[in-house]
């Protein structure tokens, strides 16, 4: 069973592609993803499952690492919240994206790093401990940083309440992570056993979220897919490139450079989709960039991990 889960984890982008194909053929099959259950958006519940799983893999030591490796953490997190939002804003302006796509793209840029970055860093033979710490720190500070940066970039164009966004990130992100962290503290052996299964579960849940959004916006995606996909591919590769550059200028070694580049480009696209649906309900296309970015980052990331391992990472 563990072998099967590990195989799915390694090729998780295939799960997402299969879900996308199903959603395009039969969009109604994933309609339930964008509905509510007991007054709560199903998409938020699904995201909570992923972040709870992340919490069960974390320990207090992961946060103490901030003080042990302050330079790497400061550089990585600063780049995360400065470079990615600016890339998103610049591309949205350059391509004159309509309001919904602009909001969605900005949210992709302002959310924290995604948990998939840890998987790709592992496959790329990067600095996994640094990756986990960067993801954890950027996620924990996201309730404050994400609403502020989003307000700065689009607050004068599209009205939204940053305080409400702060509260929803606490509910969607910090609460499930906190519960997972507590469970790991109380039952470390049990959580250690879960590690063999959680990455696969997260991959499946992300695939379901992506399929739900794509199915609901099938026609709009087909009509604008070339433009928005070009923007997303640019956002991803510019993030990778600038991640390498920043890490290089900071004097990091190759493993750390790979890690920062991956961490920068891999966004918590599920959270961006959730925030788009919750806080910009009138802009239906706002959920699209997050869904498409998830597909692309996982597909391209798996290929990049192979390239990094084979051609770039020859330094211990």
Secondary structure, 3 states (H helix, E strand, C coil): CHHHHHHHHHCHHHHHHHHHHHHHHCHHHHHHHHCEECCEEHHHHHHHHHHHHHHHCCCHHHHHHHHHCHHHHHHHHHHHHHHHHHHHHHHHHHCCCCHHHHHHHHHHHHCCECCHHHHHHHHCCCCHHHHHHHHHHHHHCHHHHHHHHHHHHHCCCCCCCHHHHHHHHHHHHHHHHHHHHHHHHHCHHHHHHHHHHHHHHHHHHHHHHHHHHHHHCHHHHHHHHHHHHHHHHHHHHHHHHHHHHHHHHCCCCHHHHHHHHHHHHCECHHHHHHHHHHHCCCCHHHHHHHHHHHHHHHHHHHHHHHHHHHHHCCCC
